[in-house]
Amino acid sequence: MLDRNKEGQMMNRMFTGVAVVMLMQSSGPADASNQYFMPGDAFFHTVLTEDVLDRVDDQENPVFEYDRPEFLPQMFCGYIGFQKLRYTKMSPAMKKNLRSVYDQLRESHPKRVEIRREMVTRQTDEGDIEAPTGKKLHIEINGFSVLFYNADFDMRKHRLALKYNEGWADEFAAWGHKRDHAILETFVPTKEAIPIDWRDGPAVGPLVAKLPAKNIGGSIEVDKRVMAIIIPGNDFKRVFNAQENIPFSGRNMILFAVSAEGVKKLYGNRGHWSDKSRGSKN
């Protein structure tokens, strides 16, 4: 049994480590890389828009692009990880359920569109330049975050929005970078979340996905063994905290677990999400 002095030293080292990770997150070291999905991650993050749903409807094996949230710092050594997820043989029921949740969320979160000029790259004697085509693009700017998790991920036991990847530093090095340049790129950079991510990493398996033969290019492949957790926004701290109600605001957050079998509404309570609301007697 540890005496109080040793216990205090261990706690100080842990919180110092957390502070260092958070500092690295905010400063964006020049020798680090921006991260897409890594093989040991528990989830793949993408964004659901109407254009994405239209493309999904037309594809037997729809492809989703990894979305690296804007609040993460921009690094200067390129990108590592897998940028695309291919859902093989997505059933009509899964497509219908994704569309149903999107339409339901749009009733309380109206679509916002930004109009931009379409640009193309043209070669000139002075080099490549970006030139307008004369067309205007209507870009949906408030799509809904989607976390693809294993269908058996236990939300009653483990927090959402954490990667649970205990091998993150080794995977960083596998892309040809120095291991001591690796940083823990997390969606929830708080002193409460990071220790839980480290602690429970070995207990949570990675997303069940078939990886490309090479690290460069290609898509990871998943199938019906995954579910889609749809979030109305990108407030991952609130998702981690399972905070259904925002005090004094009158606004609630409800998540949706989507699979081919159906749609479940998820309610936050004491750090975890479940399909039982706080006032439910069952």
Phi, psi and omega in degrees: 000134183285141172280171188294326180295312180295320178298319179295321178296319179296318179296319178298318179296320181297312182289331173296318177298318177299316180297321179296315179299316181294324178295317179296323178299318186278333186271333178066073182300144186292338183260015177259168182237151174286137188250132167265206179294131175252149189305332181268001182291147180279342181216161173243125184259131175218179181233134182262120176233173179295322177297320178297316180297321178298321179290321178300319181299331184267358185240138175286324180238074186298147181249134178244141180262138179295136177249118177265110187306147183294338182285348176284143182292149177273125179266173188243010180242039174077206185233149173227161181098181183258128187270342187232147176237127176254122178266107186282133177051053177295129184286154174303327180295319178296317179298317180297319182292322176299315180295320182297316180293318178302312181297321180294317180292328181293341177294328180251348179230081183304145181292137176247135185236136175248131181266124181233155175283135175285133182238146175229155177269126179237142181270133177228173178297337181264007180113181180286138177228154174268123183233143179287147178268346185096350179266156177247137179256136176257105188256122175287121189251003178227051174294173185258133178294141178231129174249112175278116179242161168301141183298336181264012176300128186267098181288343178283342184251326186235149181284149173278160173079005174257145183280334179053040183253094183288346180259023188300322182290319178295321179292324175301315181292331181295341177273010176092015179255160177290136183298327182283002173263356183290144172233154177275101181271107187242150177280346182229079184277069179235160181292340177278322188280318188297315177299325179293320177302312179296314185296315188264359179308311181295341183269349182244121181287157177289165176303132180286102185216145173273125184265150175298160181294330180241151181290336184266122178077179179083170181239146168283153183239132176232174180215204186295355179281003177247158173237161179249120174266115184258130187240130178282073181129193180228037177274080187287336175296319179289325176296316178300316182285350184053049182266099182288318184253137172264116184305137174067003182256337182077007182254141178246155173242123176236129177263168180229130174259117188245131174215179178293336182283338180157193182234133176241133172280138181245133182243140181274140179199116174055045174091355183225158179252143176209170179274014176247123178288164185300328182269001182289141180268349183263000000 
